[in-house]
Amino acid sequence: MKEEWGKTLDDILWFGTREYKITTDLAQFLDFEYNNGFGDQVVAKDLNLVGEGFWLERHEYDGSERWEYKTIPKTPSETRGYLKANLGCWNTLEEINTKEEFE
């Protein structure tokens, strides 16, 4: 695993998909030569590795695949009463709810 995440295989609690867990030993399951450069996708796209408060999920773009490190977001201290969430292509909630052009 990437050093920047500060995690090792020992930090993984379970792995599998959103529908089921896999019982094979993780180190054995992931024991193969891997090149995350461009080419064909090698690792199953629905495989997730799950630890305490984080998970790794597969992502692929244009033949280059990678693990993405995800954590459960912290609850923000600020709250807002937005009314709209679905107007404006590629806009943020802030942009949608404050720009007059979307009203």
N, C-alpha and C positions, 0 to 999 in steps of 0.2 A: 504494500500500500504506500501511497505517497507520504513522504516524511512531513510535508506541510500540514497534513491532517492530524498528525500526532496519534495515529491509530495503527494497530497491527492486526493480524488475523485473530489474535487472542481476544480482541475487542468485539468480534462478531458474535452475536447471540444466536442468530439463525439466518438461514438464507433460503431463497426459493423465489416464488412469484407472489402476486397479491392473492392468489387462490390456494396455494399450498406451500408447505415447507419441504425441503429436501433433507434426507437423513444421512446421505453420504458424508464422510469426513471432508470438511471444507478444503483442507490442504491437498488432499487426494483429488478432489473434484476439480480444483483449479491448477493441477499439475500438468502444464503443457507449455510449449513455446508460444509466445505471443508477441506480436508486433502491432502497436497501436497506430501505426502510420496508415497511409492510404492503401486501399485494397478492399477485399471482401470482408464483411462483418464475420467475426469468428465466434464471439461470445453471444449466447442467446439474448435477444433484445429485452426479454421480460425478466431477466435474472436480477434480483436485488439482494444485497448483503446488508443485514440490519443489526445495529448495535444499540446501546443505551443512548437515546436521544439523537441518533443519526442513522442514516442509511446511505448506501451507494447504489446508484441505478445506472443502467446502460444508456448511453446516448451515441448516436452515429450521425454524421453529417458528411455527405459526399464521399463516402468510402473511408472516412477516418472515424474510428470509434474510440470511446473513452468511458471511464467511470466518472460520474458526477457525484460529489459529496454534498449531501443534503442534511440540514438540521431542522429541528422543530423551531419555528420562529418564536422569539420572545414576544409576549403580549406588550404592545406599546402602552405608554402611560397616557398619551393624548387620544382623545376620541373626537369624532366628527360625525355630523348628521347628514351625510350625502343622500341625495334622492335618486340619482341616476348612476347606472353602472354599465350601460350597454350602448352608449352613443359615441360615435367617433372612432374611426379606424386607427389603431395603434396609439391611442391616447391613454393617459393615466386617469385615475379617478379624479385627481385634483384638476386636471385640464377639462375633463368632461363636465364637472360640476361648477367651474368658475368662468368658463368662456361663454360669452353671449351667443356665439355662432352655433352652439349646440342646443340652444333653447328653442 
